[in-house]
Amino acid sequence: MKQIIFLGRGGQGAVTSSQVLAISAFIDGKQSQAFPNFGVERTGAPVRSYCRIDDKKINLREQLKEADYALILDPTLTKNLNEKITSLIIVNSNKKPVDLGLQTNAKVICIDITKVAMEKIGKPFVNISALGAFAALTNEITLESLEKAVLQQMGAKGSIVEKNIEAVREVYKISKNDLQK
């Protein structure tokens, strides 16, 4: 089973991201679940959300203490990552991984998702775009299933949905290019 932690701030869409990831995995024929963990529910407060993906039924229903992957939507939250991450941490940042001060054995990759979101969407909506990096860097989901999940979660095709899909594709491409360096 693969376990994923999303860290964001209230209003950034960490919960929606975990739901879209779970839908994408399901479209790819896997079992999945997504669930949030709220503290104080207010805009700007740190929010955790989780996703599990497996090839078989998932019976586990508890909060994560360890995960394979983490997606950090706000780089100021790297200090809030209390869980052990074993494989990969994707951070929405224009900094170098060493500049974040993360104490981890996991690989850390920084991608300026905010820049892509501003270019493609016109607003700093990074939650859906970040999933493009996840798809490219982990191969846990396909880009095709991710696009279908975005459409399913966000509703019928429209300007904002199309812009989000464009941002997903761009972040996916950037992430694939980073892998080849």
KOLPADREN-896183 format. One record per residue: residue in three letters; y, x, z of N, C-alpha, C in turn; residue number from 0. Coordinates in nm, 2 decimals, padded with zeros to 4 digits, always signed. Each point is the difference from the previous one (the first is absolute). Example, Ala and Ser with C-alpha at 12.3 -4.5 7.8 and 13.67 -1.06 7.14 Angstrom:
BEGIN
(vose ALA; (-00.57; +01.32; +00.78); (+00.12; -00.09; +00.00); (+00.12; +00.09; +00.00); 0) (vose SER; (+00.11; -00.04; -00.07); (+00.11; +00.09; +00.00); (+00.11; -00.08; +00.08); 1) 
***
This chain:
BEGIN
(vose MET; (-00.12; +00.08; +00.00); (+00.12; -00.08; +00.00); (+00.12; +00.09; +00.00); 0) (vose LYS; (+00.10; -00.04; -00.08); (+00.13; +00.07; +00.00); (+00.10; -00.08; +00.07); 1) (vose GLN; (+00.08; +00.07; +00.09); (+00.10; -00.07; +00.08); (+00.13; +00.06; -00.03); 2) (vose ILE; (+00.10; -00.09; -00.01); (+00.14; +00.04; -00.04); (+00.10; -00.06; +00.09); 3) (vose ILE; (+00.10; +00.09; +00.04); (+00.10; -00.04; +00.09); (+00.13; +00.00; -00.08); 4) (vose PHE; (+00.08; -00.11; +00.01); (+00.13; +00.00; -00.06); (+00.11; +00.00; +00.12); 5) (vose LEU; (+00.09; +00.09; -00.02); (+00.11; +00.00; +00.10); (+00.13; -00.03; -00.07); 6) (vose GLY; (+00.08; -00.09; +00.05); (+00.12; -00.03; -00.06); (+00.09; -00.06; +00.11); 7) (vose ARG; (+00.11; -00.05; -00.05); (+00.10; -00.07; +00.09); (+00.00; -00.15; -00.03); 8) (vose GLY; (+00.03; -00.08; +00.10); (+00.00; -00.15; -00.03); (+00.09; -00.03; -00.11); 9) (vose GLY; (-00.05; -00.07; -00.10); (+00.07; -00.04; -00.12); (-00.03; +00.09; -00.12); 10) (vose GLN; (-00.07; +00.11; +00.02); (-00.03; +00.09; -00.11); (-00.13; -00.04; -00.08); 11) (vose GLY; (-00.08; -00.09; +00.06); (-00.11; -00.05; -00.07); (-00.13; +00.07; +00.02); 12) (vose ALA; (-00.02; +00.07; +00.12); (-00.12; +00.07; +00.03); (-00.12; -00.10; +00.00); 13) (vose VAL; (+00.02; -00.12; +00.06); (-00.10; -00.10; +00.01); (-00.04; -00.05; -00.14); 14) (vose THR; (+00.10; -00.03; -00.09); (-00.03; -00.04; -00.13); (-00.07; +00.11; -00.08); 15) (vose SER; (+00.03; +00.12; +00.02); (-00.07; +00.12; -00.06); (-00.15; +00.00; +00.03); 16) (vose SER; (-00.03; -00.02; +00.13); (-00.14; +00.00; +00.04); (-00.07; -00.12; -00.06); 17) (vose GLN; (+00.06; -00.11; -00.01); (-00.06; -00.12; -00.06); (-00.02; +00.02; -00.15); 18) (vose VAL; (+00.09; +00.06; -00.07); (-00.01; +00.03; -00.15); (-00.11; +00.10; -00.02); 19) (vose LEU; (-00.01; +00.10; +00.09); (-00.11; +00.10; -00.01); (-00.14; -00.07; +00.02); 20) (vose ALA; (-00.01; -00.09; +00.09); (-00.12; -00.07; +00.03); (-00.04; -00.09; -00.12); 21) (vose ILE; (+00.09; -00.06; -00.06); (-00.02; -00.09; -00.12); (-00.05; +00.09; -00.11); 22) (vose SER; (+00.07; +00.11; -00.02); (-00.04; +00.09; -00.11); (-00.14; +00.05; +00.01); 23) (vose ALA; (-00.04; +00.04; +00.12); (-00.13; +00.05; +00.03); (-00.10; -00.12; -00.03); 24) (vose PHE; (+00.03; -00.12; +00.04); (-00.09; -00.11; -00.02); (-00.01; -00.02; -00.15); 25) (vose ILE; (+00.11; +00.01; -00.08); (-00.01; -00.02; -00.14); (-00.09; +00.11; -00.07); 26) (vose ASP; (+00.00; +00.12; +00.07); (-00.09; +00.10; -00.05); (-00.14; -00.01; +00.04); 27) (vose GLY; (-00.04; -00.12; +00.07); (-00.13; -00.03; +00.04); (-00.04; +00.06; +00.14); 28) (vose LYS; (+00.09; +00.04; +00.08); (-00.02; +00.05; +00.13); (+00.03; -00.11; +00.11); 29) (vose GLN; (-00.05; +00.03; +00.12); (+00.03; -00.08; +00.11); (+00.13; +00.05; +00.06); 30) (vose SER; (+00.09; -00.08; +00.06); (+00.12; +00.05; +00.05); (+00.06; -00.09; +00.11); 31) (vose GLN; (+00.08; +00.05; +00.08); (+00.08; -00.08; +00.10); (+00.13; +00.07; +00.02); 32) (vose ALA; (+00.10; -00.08; +00.03); (+00.13; +00.05; +00.04); (+00.05; -00.08; +00.12); 33) (vose PHE; (+00.07; +00.07; +00.09); (+00.05; -00.06; +00.12); (+00.12; +00.08; +00.05); 34) (vose PRO; (+00.10; -00.07; +00.06); (+00.11; +00.07; +00.05); (-00.01; +00.03; +00.15); 35) (vose ASN; (+00.09; +00.08; +00.05); (+00.01; +00.03; +00.15); (+00.15; +00.00; +00.03); 36) (vose PHE; (+00.05; -00.10; +00.06); (+00.14; -00.01; +00.03); (+00.03; +00.04; +00.14); 37) (vose GLY; (+00.11; +00.06; +00.02); (+00.05; +00.02; +00.14); (+00.11; -00.11; +00.01); 38) (vose VAL; (+00.12; +00.05; +00.02); (+00.12; -00.09; -00.01); (+00.02; -00.04; -00.14); 39) (vose GLU; (+00.00; -00.13; -00.03); (+00.02; -00.04; -00.14); (+00.15; -00.02; -00.03); 40) (vose ARG; (+00.05; +00.11; -00.06); (+00.14; -00.01; -00.04); (+00.02; +00.10; -00.11); 41) (vose THR; (+00.10; -00.03; -00.08); (+00.03; +00.09; -00.12); (+00.03; +00.14; +00.05); 42) (vose GLY; (-00.06; +00.10; -00.06); (+00.02; +00.13; +00.04); (-00.09; +00.06; +00.10); 43) (vose ALA; (-00.07; -00.08; +00.07); (-00.09; +00.05; +00.10); (-00.13; +00.06; -00.07); 44) (vose PRO; (-00.06; +00.10; +00.06); (-00.12; +00.05; -00.06); (-00.11; -00.10; -00.01); 45) (vose VAL; (-00.07; +00.00; -00.11); (-00.11; -00.10; -00.03); (-00.12; +00.08; -00.05); 46) (vose ARG; (-00.12; -00.04; +00.05); (-00.12; +00.06; -00.05); (-00.08; -00.11; -00.07); 47) (vose SER; (-00.07; +00.03; -00.10); (-00.09; -00.09; -00.07); (-00.12; +00.08; -00.04); 48) (vose TYR; (-00.11; -00.07; -00.01); (-00.12; +00.07; -00.03); (-00.08; -00.07; -00.11); 49) (vose CYS; (-00.08; +00.08; -00.07); (-00.09; -00.05; -00.10); (-00.13; +00.08; +00.01); 50) (vose ARG; (-00.11; -00.07; -00.02); (-00.13; +00.06; -00.01); (-00.06; -00.04; -00.13); 51) (vose ILE; (-00.07; +00.10; -00.06); (-00.07; -00.02; -00.13); (-00.14; +00.05; +00.01); 52) (vose ASP; (-00.10; -00.07; -00.05); (-00.14; +00.04; +00.01); (-00.07; -00.06; -00.12); 53) (vose ASP; (-00.12; +00.05; -00.02); (-00.09; -00.06; -00.10); (-00.08; -00.11; +00.06); 54) (vose LYS; (-00.01; +00.00; +00.13); (-00.08; -00.10; +00.07); (+00.09; -00.08; +00.09); 55) (vose LYS; (-00.06; -00.11; +00.05); (+00.08; -00.09; +00.09); (+00.06; +00.08; +00.12); 56) (vose ILE; (+00.12; -00.04; +00.03); (+00.07; +00.07; +00.11); (+00.00; -00.10; +00.12); 57) (vose ASN; (-00.07; +00.04; +00.11); (-00.01; -00.08; +00.12); (+00.10; +00.05; +00.11); 58) (vose LEU; (+00.05; +00.11; -00.02); (+00.09; +00.06; +00.10); (+00.13; -00.08; +00.01); 59) (vose ARG; (+00.05; -00.03; +00.12); (+00.13; -00.08; +00.01); (+00.09; +00.06; +00.11); 60) (vose GLU; (+00.01; +00.13; +00.00); (+00.08; +00.06; +00.10); (+00.11; +00.09; -00.06); 61) (vose GLN; (+00.10; +00.04; +00.08); (+00.11; +00.08; -00.04); (-00.06; +00.14; -00.04); 62) (vose LEU; (+00.07; +00.07; -00.08); (-00.05; +00.14; -00.04); (+00.06; +00.10; +00.09); 63) (vose LYS; (-00.09; +00.10; +00.04); (+00.04; +00.11; +00.08); (-00.01; +00.13; -00.09); 64) (vose GLU; (-00.08; -00.02; -00.11); (-00.02; +00.11; -00.09); (-00.01; -00.06; -00.14); 65) (vose ALA; (+00.06; +00.07; -00.10); (-00.01; -00.06; -00.13); (-00.01; +00.11; -00.10); 66) (vose ASP; (-00.05; -00.03; -00.12); (-00.01; +00.09; -00.11); (+00.13; +00.03; -00.06); 67) (vose TYR; (+00.09; -00.10; -00.02); (+00.12; +00.01; -00.06); (+00.12; -00.06; +00.08); 68) (vose ALA; (+00.12; +00.05; -00.03); (+00.12; -00.06; +00.06); (+00.10; +00.00; -00.11); 69) (vose LEU; (+00.07; -00.11; -00.01); (+00.12; -00.02; -00.09); (+00.12; -00.02; +00.09); 70) (vose ILE; (+00.09; +00.09; +00.00); (+00.12; -00.01; +00.08); (+00.12; -00.03; -00.09); 71) (vose LEU; (+00.05; -00.12; +00.02); (+00.11; -00.06; -00.09); (+00.13; +00.06; +00.04); 72) (vose ASP; (+00.02; +00.04; +00.12); (+00.13; +00.05; +00.05); (-00.03; +00.13; +00.07); 73) (vose PRO; (+00.05; +00.11; -00.06); (-00.03; +00.14; +00.05); (+00.04; +00.02; +00.14); 74) (vose THR; (+00.10; -00.08; +00.06); (+00.03; +00.02; +00.14); (-00.11; -00.05; +00.09); 75) (vose LEU; (-00.10; -00.06; -00.05); (-00.11; -00.05; +00.08); (-00.12; +00.10; +00.01); 76) (vose THR; (+00.02; +00.12; -00.06); (-00.12; +00.09; +00.01); (-00.03; +00.03; +00.15); 77) (vose LYS; (+00.09; +00.00; +00.08); (-00.02; +00.03; +00.15); (-00.07; -00.12; +00.06); 78) (vose ASN; (+00.00; -00.12; -00.06); (-00.07; -00.11; +00.05); (-00.15; -00.01; -00.04); 79) (vose LEU; (-00.05; +00.10; -00.07); (-00.14; +00.00; -00.05); (-00.08; +00.05; +00.11); 80) (vose ASN; (-00.05; -00.09; +00.09); (-00.08; +00.04; +00.11); (-00.15; +00.01; -00.03); 81) (vose GLU; (-00.04; -00.06; -00.11); (-00.14; -00.01; -00.03); (-00.04; +00.14; -00.07); 82) (vose LYS; (-00.13; +00.03; +00.01); (-00.05; +00.12; -00.08); (-00.03; -00.04; -00.14); 83) (vose ILE; (+00.06; +00.08; -00.09); (-00.02; -00.03; -00.15); (-00.09; +00.11; -00.05); 84) (vose THR; (-00.11; -00.03; -00.06); (-00.10; +00.10; -00.04); (+00.01; +00.05; -00.14); 85) (vose SER; (+00.06; -00.07; -00.09); (+00.00; +00.04; -00.14); (+00.14; +00.02; -00.06); 86) (vose LEU; (+00.09; -00.10; -00.01); (+00.12; +00.01; -00.07); (+00.11; -00.08; +00.07); 87) (vose ILE; (+00.12; +00.05; +00.00); (+00.12; -00.07; +00.05); (+00.10; +00.01; -00.12); 88) (vose ILE; (+00.04; -00.12; -00.04); (+00.10; -00.01; -00.11); (+00.13; -00.05; +00.07); 89) (vose VAL; (+00.11; +00.08; -00.02); (+00.13; -00.02; +00.06); (+00.10; -00.03; -00.10); 90) (vose ASN; (+00.07; -00.11; +00.01); (+00.12; -00.03; -00.08); (+00.11; +00.10; +00.04); 91) (vose SER; (+00.01; +00.11; -00.07); (+00.10; +00.10; +00.04); (+00.03; +00.09; -00.11); 92) (vose ASN; (+00.13; +00.05; -00.01); (+00.03; +00.11; -00.09); (-00.01; +00.14; +00.06); 93) (vose LYS; (-00.05; +00.00; +00.12); (-00.02; +00.13; +00.06); (-00.13; +00.06; -00.03); 94) (vose LYS; (-00.02; +00.13; +00.04); (-00.13; +00.06; -00.02); (-00.09; -00.03; +00.12); 95) (vose PRO; (-00.13; -00.01; -00.02); (-00.09; -00.04; +00.12); (+00.03; +00.09; +00.12); 96) (vose VAL; (+00.01; +00.13; -00.01); (+00.02; +00.08; +00.11); (+00.13; -00.03; +00.08); 97) (vose ASP; (+00.10; -00.06; -00.07); (+00.12; -00.03; +00.07); (-00.01; -00.12; +00.09); 98) (vose LEU; (-00.11; -00.08; -00.01); (-00.01; -00.12; +00.08); (-00.05; +00.03; +00.14); 99) (vose GLY; (-00.06; +00.11; +00.02); (-00.05; +00.04; +00.14); (-00.13; -00.08; +00.04); 100) (vose LEU; (-00.07; -00.05; -00.09); (-00.12; -00.07; +00.04); (-00.11; +00.10; +00.04); 101) (vose GLN; (-00.06; -00.03; +00.12); (-00.11; +00.08; +00.05); (-00.13; -00.07; -00.04); 102) (vose THR; (-00.06; +00.04; -00.11); (-00.12; -00.07; -00.06); (-00.08; +00.10; -00.08); 103) (vose ASN; (-00.13; -00.03; -00.01); (-00.09; +00.07; -00.09); (-00.01; -00.07; -00.14); 104) (vose ALA; (+00.06; -00.12; +00.00); (+00.00; -00.08; -00.13); (+00.10; +00.06; -00.10); 105) (vose LYS; (-00.03; -00.02; -00.12); (+00.09; +00.04; -00.11); (+00.12; -00.09; +00.01); 106) (vose VAL; (+00.12; +00.06; -00.01); (+00.13; -00.08; +00.00); (+00.07; +00.01; -00.13); 107) (vose ILE; (+00.03; -00.11; -00.07); (+00.07; +00.00; -00.12); (+00.12; -00.09; +00.01); 108) (vose CYS; (+00.12; +00.06; -00.04); (+00.12; -00.07; +00.00); (+00.04; -00.04; -00.14); 109) (vose ILE; (+00.04; -00.12; -00.02); (+00.04; -00.06; -00.13); (+00.13; -00.08; +00.03); 110) (vose ASP; (+00.10; +00.03; -00.08); (+00.13; -00.07; +00.02); (-00.01; -00.14; -00.06); 111) (vose ILE; (-00.07; -00.09; +00.07); (-00.03; -00.14; -00.05); (+00.13; -00.08; +00.00); 112) (vose THR; (+00.09; +00.03; +00.09); (+00.13; -00.07; +00.00); (+00.08; +00.03; -00.12); 113) (vose LYS; (+00.00; +00.12; -00.05); (+00.07; +00.03; -00.13); (-00.06; -00.08; -00.11); 114) (vose VAL; (-00.13; -00.01; -00.01); (-00.06; -00.08; -00.11); (+00.03; -00.15; +00.02); 115) (vose ALA; (-00.01; -00.05; +00.12); (+00.04; -00.14; +00.02); (+00.14; -00.03; -00.04); 116) (vose MET; (+00.09; +00.09; +00.04); (+00.14; -00.02; -00.04); (+00.02; +00.00; -00.15); 117) (vose GLU; (-00.07; +00.09; -00.07); (+00.01; +00.01; -00.15); (-00.06; -00.13; -00.07); 118) (vose LYS; (-00.12; -00.04; +00.05); (-00.07; -00.11; -00.07); (+00.03; -00.14; +00.05); 119) (vose ILE; (+00.02; -00.01; +00.14); (+00.02; -00.13; +00.06); (+00.15; -00.03; +00.02); 120) (vose GLY; (+00.07; +00.11; +00.03); (+00.14; -00.01; +00.03); (+00.03; -00.02; +00.15); 121) (vose LYS; (-00.11; +00.00; +00.08); (+00.01; -00.01; +00.15); (-00.11; +00.09; +00.06); 122) (vose PRO; (+00.02; +00.04; +00.12); (-00.10; +00.09; +00.06); (-00.12; -00.07; +00.05); 123) (vose PHE; (-00.06; -00.08; -00.08); (-00.13; -00.07; +00.03); (-00.12; +00.10; -00.03); 124) (vose VAL; (-00.05; +00.07; +00.10); (-00.10; +00.10; -00.02); (-00.14; -00.04; +00.03); 125) (vose ASN; (-00.02; -00.11; +00.06); (-00.13; -00.04; +00.05); (-00.10; -00.02; -00.11); 126) (vose ILE; (+00.03; -00.07; -00.11); (-00.09; -00.02; -00.11); (-00.02; +00.13; -00.08); 127) (vose SER; (+00.12; +00.07; -00.02); (+00.00; +00.12; -00.08); (-00.09; +00.11; +00.06); 128) (vose ALA; (-00.01; +00.00; +00.13); (-00.08; +00.10; +00.07); (-00.14; -00.01; -00.03); 129) (vose LEU; (-00.05; -00.12; -00.03); (-00.14; -00.02; -00.03); (-00.04; +00.07; -00.13); 130) (vose GLY; (+00.10; +00.02; -00.09); (-00.02; +00.08; -00.12); (-00.05; +00.14; +00.04); 131) (vose ALA; (+00.07; +00.06; +00.10); (-00.04; +00.13; +00.04); (-00.14; +00.00; +00.06); 132) (vose PHE; (-00.03; -00.11; +00.08); (-00.13; -00.01; +00.07); (-00.11; -00.01; -00.11); 133) (vose ALA; (+00.02; -00.08; -00.10); (-00.10; -00.02; -00.11); (-00.02; +00.14; -00.07); 134) (vose ALA; (+00.10; +00.07; -00.03); (-00.01; +00.12; -00.08); (-00.06; +00.11; +00.08); 135) (vose LEU; (+00.03; +00.01; +00.13); (-00.04; +00.12; +00.08); (-00.14; -00.02; +00.07); 136) (vose THR; (-00.04; -00.13; +00.01); (-00.13; -00.02; +00.08); (-00.11; -00.05; -00.09); 137) (vose ASN; (+00.03; -00.07; -00.11); (-00.10; -00.06; -00.09); (-00.08; -00.11; +00.07); 138) (vose GLU; (+00.06; -00.05; +00.11); (-00.07; -00.11; +00.07); (+00.02; -00.13; -00.07); 139) (vose ILE; (+00.11; -00.02; -00.07); (+00.02; -00.12; -00.08); (+00.05; +00.05; -00.14); 140) (vose THR; (-00.01; -00.09; -00.10); (+00.04; +00.03; -00.13); (+00.15; -00.05; -00.02); 141) (vose LEU; (+00.06; +00.06; -00.10); (+00.14; -00.04; -00.03); (+00.00; -00.15; -00.05); 142) (vose GLU; (-00.10; -00.03; -00.08); (-00.02; -00.14; -00.05); (-00.01; -00.10; +00.10); 143) (vose SER; (-00.09; +00.03; +00.10); (-00.01; -00.10; +00.11); (+00.12; -00.01; +00.09); 144) (vose LEU; (+00.07; +00.11; +00.01); (+00.13; +00.00; +00.08); (+00.10; -00.09; -00.07); 145) (vose GLU; (+00.01; +00.01; -00.13); (+00.10; -00.08; -00.08); (-00.04; -00.15; +00.02); 146) (vose LYS; (-00.13; -00.03; -00.01); (-00.04; -00.14; +00.02); (+00.03; -00.05; +00.14); 147) (vose ALA; (-00.02; +00.08; +00.10); (+00.03; -00.03; +00.14); (+00.14; -00.03; +00.02); 148) (vose VAL; (+00.09; +00.08; -00.06); (+00.14; -00.02; +00.01); (+00.04; -00.13; -00.06); 149) (vose LEU; (-00.05; -00.03; -00.12); (+00.02; -00.13; -00.06); (-00.04; -00.12; +00.09); 150) (vose GLN; (-00.12; +00.02; +00.06); (-00.06; -00.11; +00.08); (+00.09; -00.02; +00.13); 151) (vose GLN; (+00.04; +00.11; +00.06); (+00.07; -00.01; +00.13); (+00.15; -00.04; -00.02); 152) (vose MET; (+00.06; +00.05; -00.11); (+00.14; -00.03; -00.02); (+00.03; -00.12; -00.09); 153) (vose GLY; (-00.10; -00.06; -00.05); (+00.02; -00.12; -00.08); (+00.01; +00.03; -00.15); 154) (vose ALA; (+00.04; -00.10; -00.07); (+00.00; +00.01; -00.15); (+00.09; +00.11; -00.04); 155) (vose LYS; (-00.02; +00.05; -00.13); (+00.08; +00.10; -00.05); (+00.14; -00.04; +00.00); 156) (vose GLY; (+00.08; +00.10; +00.04); (+00.15; -00.02; +00.00); (+00.06; +00.13; +00.01); 157) (vose SER; (+00.13; +00.00; +00.00); (+00.07; +00.13; -00.01); (-00.04; +00.09; +00.12); 158) (vose ILE; (+00.00; -00.05; +00.12); (-00.03; +00.09; +00.12); (-00.14; +00.05; +00.00); 159) (vose VAL; (-00.09; -00.09; -00.04); (-00.14; +00.03; -00.01); (-00.02; +00.11; -00.10); 160) (vose GLU; (+00.06; -00.01; -00.12); (-00.02; +00.10; -00.11); (+00.06; +00.13; +00.05); 161) (vose LYS; (+00.12; -00.01; +00.07); (+00.06; +00.13; +00.04); (-00.09; +00.07; +00.10); 162) (vose ASN; (-00.06; -00.08; +00.09); (-00.09; +00.06; +00.10); (-00.12; +00.07; -00.07); 163) (vose ILE; (-00.06; -00.07; -00.10); (-00.11; +00.06; -00.08); (+00.04; +00.13; -00.07); 164) (vose GLU; (+00.12; +00.00; -00.06); (+00.06; +00.12; -00.06); (+00.01; +00.11; +00.10); 165) (vose ALA; (+00.04; -00.03; +00.12); (+00.02; +00.10; +00.11); (-00.14; +00.05; +00.04); 166) (vose VAL; (-00.10; -00.09; +00.01); (-00.14; +00.04; +00.03); (-00.05; +00.10; -00.10); 167) (vose ARG; (+00.02; -00.03; -00.13); (-00.05; +00.08; -00.11); (+00.07; +00.14; +00.01); 168) (vose GLU; (+00.13; +00.00; +00.02); (+00.08; +00.13; +00.01); (-00.05; +00.09; +00.12); 169) (vose VAL; (-00.02; -00.06; +00.11); (-00.04; +00.07; +00.12); (-00.15; +00.05; -00.02); 170) (vose TYR; (-00.08; -00.08; -00.07); (-00.13; +00.04; -00.03); (+00.00; +00.12; -00.09); 171) (vose LYS; (+00.08; +00.00; -00.11); (+00.02; +00.11; -00.09); (+00.04; +00.13; +00.07); 172) (vose ILE; (+00.11; -00.02; +00.08); (+00.05; +00.12; +00.08); (-00.11; +00.06; +00.09); 173) (vose SER; (-00.07; -00.09; +00.06); (-00.11; +00.05; +00.10); (-00.11; +00.07; -00.08); 174) (vose LYS; (-00.04; -00.06; -00.11); (-00.10; +00.07; -00.08); (+00.04; +00.14; -00.05); 175) (vose ASN; (+00.13; +00.01; -00.04); (+00.06; +00.13; -00.04); (+00.00; +00.09; +00.12); 176) (vose ASP; (+00.03; -00.04; +00.12); (+00.00; +00.08; +00.11); (-00.14; +00.06; +00.03); 177) (vose LEU; (-00.10; -00.08; -00.02); (-00.14; +00.04; +00.02); (-00.04; +00.12; -00.09); 178) (vose GLN; (+00.06; +00.00; -00.12); (-00.04; +00.10; -00.10); (+00.08; +00.13; +00.01); 179) (vose LYS; (+00.10; +00.00; +00.10); (+00.08; +00.13; +00.02); (-00.08; +00.09; +00.08); 180) 
***
